[in-house]
Amino acid sequence: MLELISHVVKISARRDRTEINSAMVDTLISLFNPQKLTIYRCYAGRKRTVVFACAGYGPHGQFLRNAYLPEHSHCQNIEQDPLLQRCRREMSAVLDVMDDGAHRVVFPVVRLDEPIYLIDLTLSDEFSADQRVALMGLIEYFGNHIALLDYGEADTLTGLANRKTFDKHLFELLGQAATDELLGGLSNAPKRRRGSTSNSSHWLAVCDIDHFKQVNDNFGHLIGDEVLIMLSHVMRQSFRFDDQLFRFGGEEFVALLQPTDPESASATLERFRANVESQIFSRVGHVTISIGFSHLLPHDTPADVIDRADEALYYAKRQGRNRVECYENLIATGKLAAKEIARGEVELF
């Protein structure tokens, strides 16, 4: 019991999904000695559910991956594993007896009728009833702790990640952009996204609702809030599972896209713009958005990339709104002038 309490204290001290996963793996190994263990993060979409093996233990020891940036090489459709699929369908723990007599059990961590995590353990057949009770209690605690973390990271109105969380993850992605540049010079480097090419990079898009002040003035702030909530739903349905979505403040939203080429980034953002335009927003009817985006450079500061995306957004507004503009394209075609940045270099593309 004292050992369990000690591990719970260690988990409760963590304030980051990746760190919490690491502490949870340590706890499960110490208390239950599993033959194999995987913590999957779940991404439920309209057509499929993807699971990302973000932490665990296996034949080669423990592994830990960034829980916020799913790596495609460690993702799979949930349908590829019948036991994971069954756990998602039944929303309860499921058990399978292996050929060697070991027990494989999968526990869901559920939020809003969807699993956000699946915890997959292979245990010996000597696993006692008391251990089962302790394990279920620990997983329930894990889910509650993640829920508290999400509460602090989410915008209270829309449920998207908030500005504070955006600042944290932008720094992570800027670090990843530097890694991408290094990997780009290696011919045998793995691609981060299916179909990615040598010109793949992370992208930041700033999305602003057109004439939102008129919505508040004409219909009131409660209806304005309803528009923001509905737009966040459209946003979730429009982007890929590994793209990170934020409410930046007011009527402004931000998307951080995982590495892809310029054409795919533009197509993703155009899909979002078109989906918003076709959506009926309750009493308001139709609203539109303008979007400006730019790719992340290895030595960017957060202000650098945000300023570039903002310039593209302002250009879209000046050109009539309800459109998507890429900063690099605007520079290349002479529609915007490149700025000199603090490093004394000229920012082109």
N, C-alpha and C positions, 0 to 999 in steps of 0.2 A: 504493500500500500504506500509506504514512504517513497519507494522508487517511482511509482506512478505519479504521485503528487509532485515529485521533483521534476519529472518530464513535463507535466502540465504547466508548471511554473516556467520552464524554459520555452515552451511553445507560446505561452501568453506574452512573453517578453518581445516576441518578434512582431514587426510592423510592416512586413513586406511579404507578398505571396510566396516568392521564391524562398525566403528565409523560413517562413512557416512550414513550407513543404519539407525543407531540409531537416528542421527540428522534428517534424512528424515521422519522417523516415527513420531518424535516429531512435525515436521512441518505440516505433513498431518493431524494429530489429532488436532492441534491448529487452523489451517486455515479452515478445511473442516468437522471436527467433524464426521468422518465415523463411521458407526455402527460396521464395521469390516474392517480390513486391513491386507494384507500379502504382503511382498516383497519376491519374489521367485528368487533365482539365478538359471539359466538354464545351463544345461550341455548337449549339443547336440552330440550324437554319431552316428555311421553308422546305427545302428539298432533301437535306441530309444533315446528319450530325457527325461532326469530326471530333476525334479525341486526340489529345496531345500528351505523350508520355513525358511529363515534366520532372519527375523525380522517381527514385526507386532503388531497388537492389536486385542484383542478378548474379549470374555466374562470374562476371568480371568485377564484382563489387558494387559499391554505391555509385549512383549517377545523379546529377542535378543540373537542370536547365532553367533558363530564364522563363518564369511562369507567365510573363506578360508578352513575350515575343515567341510564339510557337514556331518551331523549326519544321518545315515541311517534311524533312527526312524522318522525323519522329512523330508524324501525324498519320492517322488512318481513318477511313470511314468506319463508323461503329459497326456497320453491317458485316465487316470482315471478321468480327469476333462474336460468335453466337451468344456467349455468356454475357458479354458487355451489352449486347443488344437486348437480351432478355432482362437484364437489370434495369436498363432505361425504360423498357416497356412496362415492367411490373412496379417500378419505383420502390423496390425493396431489396434487401440482401438476397442474393442467389448463390447456390452452391453446386459444385460439380465434383465428383469423385474421380481422381486421376487413375491411370492404369497401375501406378505403383502404390495406390491406397492413400496418397496424400489428398487433401481437400483444397480445392480452389474456391475461394469465396470472394464475391464482389459486393461492395457496399456503395450505395449512392449517397451523395450529398446534394440535397434537392433545394431549389429555390424557385418559387413561382411555377410549380408543376413541371420543372425541367431540371435534370441533373446538371450541376455546375462542376462536380468532380465525381469520379469513380475511383474507389480504392480497391485494388485487386491484389489479393494475397494468396499464396500457396502455402498451406500449413500442414504439419504432420497430422496423422490420424489420432495422435494422443492429445489433441487440443481439447482441454476440459471445458465443462459448462461454465465454470467461473471465469475462465479466460475469455470465453465468448461474450459474456456479459460485460466484462471490463473493456474488451475491444469495441463493442457496440457503443458503450458510453464514451470512449475516447474519440471515436469517429464523430459522434454527435457533438462533442465539445469542439472538435476541429471545424465542423461546419458552422457552429455558432461564432467561433473566432473569426473565420473568413467573412461571415456576415457583418460582424462589427467593423472589420477592415474595409469591406465594400461600402459600408455606410459612410465612413470617413473619406473614401475616395470618390464617391458619386455625387453628382449634382442632385440636390433634393427634389427638384421639380421634374426633370426629364429622366433621371436614372442613368444618364450617360456619365462618363468620367468627368470630374470637375477640373478647374483651372490648376489647382495645386497638383493634381495627378498628372496633368498635361506637362507641367514644368519638369517633373521628375522623369517622365518617359521620353520627353524630347532630348534630355541629356543622354539617356540611354541610346536613343536612336542616332544621335550625333556620333557617339562612340562606335556604333555599329557601322555608320557610313565610312568611318576611317578604316574599319576592318574590311568592308566591301572593296574599298580602293586597293587595299593590299591583296585581297583575294583575286581582284580583277586582273592582276598581273600574273596570276598562276594559271596555266592552261588546264591543269587537272583539278582546279578548285571546284568544289561542289556548288551547284546553283541553289539559291535560296528559295526560288519559287519555280514551279513547273512552267516551262516556256520562257523563263528569263533568259536574257541575252547579255552580251558584254556591256551594253549601255543601260543595264538595270540599275536602279538606285531607289532609295527611300524618297518619298514625296510628302510634302506638307501642303494641305489645302485649307484655305480659310473660306468659309461659306456664310453668307449673310442674307437674311430674309429681306427681300425688297419691300420698301415702304411699310415697314413694320410699325412705325409710329402711327400711321393712319389706322392700322388695325386697332391699336390701343385707344386712339382718339375716338374712333367711330363705334367700336363695340365694347370697350372697357377692358381693363387689365385681366379680368378672369377669362374672357374669351381669348385674349392675347396669350395667356398661359396655356390655354387649351391648344392653341396653334403650335406653341413650342413643344408641347408633349406629343402631338400628332406628328410633327416634323421629326422628332427623335425616333419615333417608330418607323417612319419611312427611311430614315438614315440607316437604322439597323438592318432593314431588309435590302438595302441597296448596295452595301459594301460586303467585301469578303470577310470570312471569319477571323482572319488574322490582322485586319486593318483596325487601328485604334481610333475610337470616336470620342469626342469631347464636346461639352458645352463650354465655350470660352468665356461667355458672359453676355447678358442681354439677348439679342437675336443673332449672335455670332456663334458659329460652330466650327470645329476644326477636325480634320481627318488626317491621321498619319498613316500613309500607305506603306506596306512592306515592299521590298525590292521588286520592281517591275520596270518595263520599258516605258518611254513617254507615251506611246500610242495607247497602251493598256491603261495607264494612269488616267489619261484624258477620257478614255471610253468609260471607265468606272465612274468618274465624276460627272460625265454627261448623262449616264444612266440615273444617277442620283438627281440631277437637275430635272430631267424629264419626268421622273417618278413624282417629284414634288409638284411640278406643273400640272400633272394629271390628277392629283389627289384633291378630293373635295374636303375642305376644312370647315366642317360644321356650318355655323351661321355665316362665316366669312366667305365661303365659296372657294375660289382658287387663289393661291398665293404663288410667288415665284422666288427663286434664290439666284444670287450671283456668286460665282466661285472664282478665286484666284489661287494658283498653285505654283510651287517651285520644288526642285529637287534639293535634297540635303547634300551639302558639300562636306568633305572630310574635316575641314578646319573651320566650319561655321560656328558662330555663337548662336544661341537661340534667337537673339534680336536680328541677326543677319537673315535667316531663312524666313522668319515671320515678316520682316520688312519687304522681302521680295514677293512673297505671296500676297501681302497687302497691296503692293503696287499693281499687281495683276488684277486684284479684286477691284481697286478703284478704277482701273481702265475699263473693266467689264461694266461697272456702274455708269461710267461716262458714255459708254457705247450703247446704252439703252437698257441695261440690266437683263436678267434672265439668260445668262450666258456663262460659259466657262472659258477662262483665259489662262494660258501658261506663260509665266514670266520669261522663261528662256526663249520661247517662240517670239514673244513680243520684242525682245532684244535683237534676236536674229533678223527679224523683218524690219527693224528700224522704227517700230511703233512706240517703243520706250527707249530712253537713253540709259546706257549702263552707268552705274554709279562707281565712283572710287570708294574703296572701303579702307578701313583703318590700317590694314597691312600694306597699303600702298600699291595694291594690285587693282586692275580693272576687272570687275565682275562681269563675265560674259556668260558662258554656258559650258 
